[in-house]
Amino acid sequence: MIIAAEFDGRHEIYDIEKNLKLYKESVLRKKIYLMLLHPQNSAHAKKSKKWLEKRKID
């Protein structure tokens, strides 16, 4: 599963993530990746931790 979001967007867990129960432990242990999109001329990312606080990302 790849989650793509704008870095400057809201970092709370989205409804689709909740509905799919992406962060619940399961027998199938799915891979989850987070792709944060930045504007083309933006400086290096800072404060990415806010995106990872409530998500279990591989």
RAGI-V36595 format. One record per pair of residues at least 6 apart in sequence whose ideal C-beta (glycine too) atoms are under 7 Angstrom apart, sorted by sequence separation. I is the first residue (numbers start at 0). GAP is how many residues later the second one is. D is the distance in Angstrom with one decimal. If there is no record, write none. Layout:
<<I:GAP:D> <I:GAP:D>>
//
This chain:
<<37:7:6.3> <35:9:6.8> <21:10:5.9> <35:12:6.7> <2:14:6.9> <35:15:6.3> <33:17:6.3> <0:21:6.3> <33:21:6.5> <33:23:4.9> <31:24:6.8> <32:24:6.7> <31:25:5.6> <32:25:6.3> <31:26:5.6> <30:27:4.8> <0:29:6.0> <2:29:6.8> <6:29:4.4> <0:30:6.9> <6:30:6.3> <0:31:4.9> <1:31:5.0> <2:31:5.1> <3:31:4.5> <4:31:6.2> <5:31:5.2> <6:31:5.0> <2:32:6.8> <4:32:6.9> <22:32:6.2> <1:33:5.9> <3:33:6.3> <22:33:4.9> <6:38:6.3> <10:39:4.7> <10:40:5.0> <12:41:5.5> <12:42:6.9>>
//
